[in-house]
Amino acid sequence: MALLLEHEFKPLPADKQIETLPFLEAVAHLPPFFDCLGTPIVYSPVKADLAGNIKKIRAVYDSNPTKFKTLQNILEVEKEMHGAAWPKTGATLALMWLKRGLKFMLVLLQSISDGERDEEHPNLIRVNALKAYEIALKKYHGWMLQKLFMGSVYALPYKSDLLKALEKGKEVKEEESIEKIHQFLSRVTPILDAIYEMYTKMNAELSYKA
């Protein structure tokens, strides 16, 4: 899938230490995914948020590539640097929101690739998007944002149009597109799971609403 596979993620190492630079270079190609969902009023801010958080983490990394070599290093160093303000600060906060945006994306794609659908309207992706929103973002959004997202599912593209957009306009058989989604998910899901695990272990997860 052209958009998803154009820049590979490095495999997750056994020690689950994710190198910052390769991660940022790979994830920097993903914000355009949200253009494929249409509904600019809802998904353009999500795209901008994703890109903005990548930029914030990159700025911290560039300030000292040795000190911030891994994502784990970022959390550890910032915890020491910011004291009581941590984790609601710096690249730690940016990565917290970045992983949530990625989680939405991965759950949506996993749901589509698993064949979950509304049997009466099999070419719609409302079921998939609602599942992704419930799991990844809903509990972190206030009432207004929740209403906006719930309404947006009625303006989502057809599954066939989404898959075509992910192929950058090329006509590809659905089963081929789904196989590429599987490839993408197999690479990225373990990395995202490791980031979530890291936040839990370091007690860095925050539950306040945006």
C-alpha positions, 0 to 999 in steps of 0.5 A, a space after each residue: 500500500 503506497 501510503 502506508 509502506 513507503 517508509 519501513 519501521 524498524 523491527 522492535 528489538 528484543 529489549 523493546 528500546 525504540 530508537 528515536 530517529 528511525 521511529 520519527 522518520 517512519 512515522 513522519 509519513 503517516 499524517 497524510 492517512 487522515 486526508 484519506 478519511 475526508 471530513 476536513 473539519 474533524 480529521 485535519 486537526 488530527 493530522 495537524 496534531 500528529 504532525 505537530 507532535 512528531 515535530 516537537 519530539 524531533 526538536 527534543 531529539 535534535 537538541 541532544 541525539 545521544 541523550 535522546 537516542 531512544 524513546 525510553 531515554 526521552 521519558 527518563 531524561 525528561 522525568 529528571 529534567 521537569 520534576 513535578 511538571 512531568 509527564 504533562 510536558 515536553 516530548 513526553 506529552 507529545 509522544 503520549 498524544 502521538 501514540 493515541 493518534 496512531 492507535 486510532 489509525 491502527 485499530 481502524 485499519 485492523 478492523 477493516 482488515 479483519 472484515 468487521 463491517 455493517 452487513 447491510 452496508 458492507 462498503 461503509 467504514 462507520 463500524 470500523 471508525 467508531 470502534 477505533 474512536 472508542 478504543 483510542 480517543 473517546 475517553 480523552 475528548 470532551 463532550 463537544 469533540 465527542 459529538 463532532 467525531 460521532 457525527 463525522 462517521 456519516 461523512 467518511 468515504 466508502 471502504 473502496 474509496 479509502 483503499 484507493 486513496 491509500 494506494 494513491 489513486 491506483 486501482 488495486 484489488 481489495 484483497 491485495 490492499 488488505 494484504 498490504 494493510 496486514 504487512 503494515 500492521 505487523 510492523 507497527 503494532 508491536 512498536 505501538 504496543 511497546 510505547 503504551 507498555 512503556 508509559 504504563 510502566 513509568 506511570 506517564 499516562 494521563 487521562 485528562 480530556 482535550 
